Amino acid sequence: MFPSFFINQIRKYVVSNPNTLLSRYFGLHDVSNGNKRIPFVVIANVFDTPLKIHEQYDLKGSTIDRSVNVEEPISGMAMKDMDFKKFGRSIKVGTYYRDLLLKQIEKDISVRLLSQLV
């Protein structure tokens, strides 16, 4: 587990950076079913929208084991990095939003690097 100091730092960072791309964890819980204990994590849903999502991709920035090996995009299935590339997808946000996105990614990376030092 992380030291409480680090958890408090992350909490402060997420609260003061509403546009962070870091996952927002609400809790780590477990349920018991007889002898079996099942742990689970509650995380904010980034797909909270009334719009229909036609394609989903779980992009990690890696090529290792990052394909679900389908011939065409499947609605409701989270595809991966190599599928994104295979289907010729791209993300177009314009210069202004690209700069905001890159700045936020740099800030988020600095927090993630700090977590590795703790």
N, C-alpha and C positions, 0 to 999 in steps of 0.2 A: 504494500500500500504506500501511497505517497505521504510524506510528512505533512502535518496540518499547515505548516508555513506555506508549502507549495500550493496546497488546495486553496488557501486564502488568497494567494497571489493570482491564481487562475480565475477565481471568482471575481476579484476586483478588476482583472483585465477584461473579462467577458461583460461585466456590467458597464465598464467605461468605454467599451468598443462594441456598440450594438451591431456593427456590420461585420463582426468577426466571422470567419468561416470555420472556426473551431466548433466541434460538436458541443451542444449544450446538454450536459448530463443532469437529469433530475434526481436520479437515485440508483443505488445498487441494492437489490432486494433478493429475497429467496422465498420460495414456497415449499412446503413439505407435502408429500403424498405418501403417507405411511412411512416407510423407511428411507424413501428417496427424497433428497433435498435438491431443488432445481433453482440455481441462481439465475437472475436476469437483470439487465440494465434498462432503465427508462431514459430515452434520448429524445430531444425535440425533433419533430418531423419537419424536414426542410421542404417537403412537398405539400404543404398545407395551402391548397389553392382550389378554387371552384372550377378551374379550367381542366379539361381532359388532358392527361399526360399520354402522349402517343408513344414516346420512347423514353426509356430510362437507362442511364449509364452510371456505373459505379467506377468513377475515374480515380486512379491512384497515382498515375504518372509512372507506371512500370509496364514492362512488356512480359514479365515472367508470370506464367500461369494467369494471364489476363484476358481470356476469351471464354465465352460460353459455347463456342463452336456451333453457331446456327447459320443457316444460309441467308436468312433475311431477318430484319428486326422483328421482334415479337412483343406486342403490346402487353404490358404488365410484368415483363421479365426484365430484371436489371442486368443489362449487358455490361461488358468490361472494356478496358482501354483498347485492346486490339480489335474488338468489334467496332468501336467508334471509328477507328482508322479504316478498317475493311469496308465499312459502309460509306466512306467518304464524308463523314460528318465534320463539321467545324463549328466553332463558337465565334459569332460575330457580335461585338458589343460597341464598336466605335472607339475612337481615340480617348475621349473623356472617360468613359466607363472602364476601358482597358487600364488607364492610368490609375483609377481608383482601385480596381481589382488588384493590380500588381502591388500597389502600396499596402493594401490590406494583407495580401499574402506575405509580404516582407515582414509586417508587424507580427502576424500570426506565427511565422517561422521563428522569429526571435524568442517568442514565448515558448514554443516547442523545444528550441535548443536549450533554453534555461531549464526546462524540466529534465533534460538529460544530465545536467550538472548536479542536480539535487540527489 
